[in-house]
Amino acid sequence: MTPLELSTLKALHVVAAIGFVGNVVVTGVWAAVAFRARASSDFRVAARAIVITDWIFTFGGGALLTSSGIALAMARGFPLWDTPWIRQAVIALGLSTVLWLVVLVPAQRVMVRAASAGATTEQPDTLTRAFHRWNITGWLATVPLVYAVWCMVAKPGS
């Protein structure tokens, strides 16, 4: 791999990390604002936007982040599992991904259905429970992502 190709791959990896982690943090903030304003605005828009931005930035960014990270490690001769900081970052990303798949995605589906069914006025408990589950778990799932970013920068154990 040429130096230009390696630099381009690094830049792609950094941009993917910014989009991925940035989306996780920013979505948590604006969704909380939209949820609090649901009495005066339509939360369906926010619930759908959460799903859309998750597919584009969380899933797409995560896939780009993972594939570019693997390509970078291979190009630089780092064994993925035997390099401590890469292993730690992969485990952290895996933990966050499991939380996303097992808790966050199902909660998003409930929020979209509940908001579309008028739960903001008729069945607020369904929407409220789903949002709180999504919000709390989402912030918990952010912690290992921040740790993974730290691993990439600090390279502990190297």
C-alpha positions in Angstrom: 0.0 0.0 0.0 1.4 3.4 -1.0 1.7 6.2 1.6 -1.1 8.1 -0.2 -3.4 5.0 0.0 -2.5 4.5 3.6 -3.2 8.2 4.4 -6.5 8.0 2.5 -7.5 4.9 4.4 -6.6 6.5 7.8 -8.7 9.6 6.9 -11.6 7.4 5.9 -11.3 5.6 9.2 -11.3 8.9 11.2 -14.2 10.3 9.2 -16.1 7.0 9.9 -15.4 7.3 13.6 -16.5 10.9 13.7 -19.8 10.1 11.9 -20.4 6.9 13.9 -19.7 8.2 17.4 -20.9 11.7 16.6 -24.3 10.3 15.5 -24.6 8.3 18.7 -24.0 11.3 20.9 -25.9 13.9 18.9 -28.9 11.7 18.4 -29.1 11.1 22.1 -29.2 14.8 22.8 -31.7 15.9 20.1 -34.0 13.0 20.7 -34.2 13.9 24.4 -35.1 17.4 23.4 -37.8 16.2 21.0 -39.1 13.7 23.5 -39.6 16.5 26.1 -41.4 18.6 23.5 -43.7 15.8 22.4 -46.8 17.5 23.9 -46.4 20.4 21.5 -44.7 18.7 18.6 -45.0 15.4 16.6 -42.6 12.9 18.1 -43.2 10.6 15.1 -40.7 12.7 13.1 -38.0 12.2 15.8 -38.7 8.5 16.1 -38.4 8.0 12.4 -35.3 10.2 12.2 -33.6 8.1 14.9 -34.1 5.0 12.7 -32.9 6.7 9.6 -29.8 8.2 11.1 -29.0 4.9 12.8 -29.1 3.1 9.4 -27.0 5.8 7.7 -24.5 6.7 10.4 -24.5 4.0 13.1 -24.8 1.0 10.8 -23.1 2.5 7.8 -20.5 4.4 9.8 -19.9 1.3 12.0 -19.4 -0.9 8.9 -17.0 1.6 7.3 -15.2 2.1 10.6 -14.8 -1.7 11.0 -13.7 -2.4 7.5 -11.3 0.5 7.3 -9.9 -0.5 10.7 -9.3 -4.1 9.6 -7.7 -2.9 6.3 -5.4 -0.4 8.2 -4.3 -3.1 10.7 -3.6 -5.5 7.9 -1.8 -2.9 5.8 0.4 -2.0 8.8 1.1 -5.6 9.8 -0.8 -5.5 13.1 -2.3 -8.8 14.1 -5.9 -7.9 15.0 -6.4 -10.1 18.1 -2.8 -10.0 19.3 -2.4 -6.3 19.3 -3.8 -5.2 22.8 -5.2 -1.8 21.8 -6.9 -3.2 18.7 -8.3 -6.1 20.7 -9.6 -3.8 23.4 -11.2 -1.5 20.9 -12.9 -4.4 19.0 -14.3 -5.8 22.3 -15.6 -2.4 23.2 -17.2 -1.9 19.7 -18.7 -5.4 20.0 -20.2 -4.7 23.4 -21.8 -1.5 22.1 -23.1 -3.3 19.0 -24.7 -6.0 21.1 -26.5 -3.4 23.2 -27.6 -1.6 20.0 -29.0 -4.8 18.4 -30.5 -6.3 21.6 -32.0 -3.3 23.3 -31.8 -0.1 21.2 -33.2 -1.4 17.8 -36.2 -3.1 19.5 -36.9 0.1 21.5 -36.7 2.2 18.4 -39.3 0.0 16.8 -41.6 0.4 19.8 -41.1 4.2 19.7 -42.0 4.4 16.0 -45.1 2.2 16.4 -46.2 4.0 19.6 -45.6 7.5 18.2 -47.4 6.5 15.0 -50.3 5.1 16.9 -50.8 8.3 18.8 -49.2 7.1 22.0 -48.1 10.6 22.8 -51.7 11.3 23.9 -53.4 7.9 24.1 -50.8 5.5 25.5 -48.0 7.7 26.8 -46.6 4.9 29.0 -45.6 2.7 26.0 -43.7 5.5 24.4 -42.2 6.7 27.6 -40.9 3.3 28.7 -39.5 2.6 25.2 -37.8 6.0 25.1 -36.3 5.7 28.6 -35.0 2.2 27.8 -33.5 3.5 24.5 -32.1 6.7 26.1 -30.4 5.0 29.2 -29.1 2.0 27.2 -27.9 4.4 24.4 -25.8 6.4 26.8 -24.5 3.2 28.3 -23.6 1.9 24.9 -21.7 5.2 24.2 -19.2 4.5 27.0 -17.4 1.6 25.2 -17.4 3.6 22.0 -15.5 6.5 23.7 -13.2 3.9 25.3 -12.6 2.4 21.8 -11.6 5.9 20.5 -9.3 6.3 23.4 -7.7 2.9 22.6 -7.1 4.0 19.1 -5.4 7.2 20.3 -3.5 6.0 23.4 -2.7 2.5 22.2 -2.5 0.9 25.7 -0.4 -2.2 26.0 1.7 -1.4 22.9 
